[in-house]
């Protein structure tokens, strides 16, 4: 005899909001590489065809370790309450921290972005952008050092042209990086991309 208790709410119909949140959760898992394309297609099909909460739970089977009681009482990913204002606030905080991480390079070189990288949660948007800012600031500093050595052997007119151009590139790269981070864009700095300099992993 099966005595396992099932909460009555598992028989409740799936709402469109729950279905939308479940689809968004799976899309995020797929984008982060936690599930394959075939697995995503199979699970998203289960979400679309789900009639009850029990059906919807099956779309997360083996992917999310949630107890039976938690599935019924609201901590399952599909049942998380939608609070648009809170979600927007969290998103803005992440973008704001990412932007400040970039802009801090204006005054601290790579130290500010490096500190933001260490303090930001692993896998967060702010940490990813702090890594980009750190790599760019290190590249800018190395460029300046190399230019200083090269200036010994260059004519005065080239020396006078080189340093303003490097400074302008550094300034624009820092400002644009911060502005793109504030918008939530996954912008790659052309300088670090060309140099393939990634001291910190931009993930």
Buried (B, 14 or more C-beta within 10 A) or exposed (E): EEEEEEBEBBEBEBEEEBBEBBBEBBEEBBEEEEBEEEBBEEBBEBBEEBEBBBBBBBBBEEBBEBEEEBBBEEEBBBBEEEEEEEEEEEEEEBBEBBBBBBBBBBEEBBEBBBBBBEEBEEEEBBBBBBBBBBBBBBBBBEBBEEBEEEBEEEEEEEBEEBBEEBEEBBEEBBBBBBBBBBEBEEBEBEBBEEBEBBEBEBE
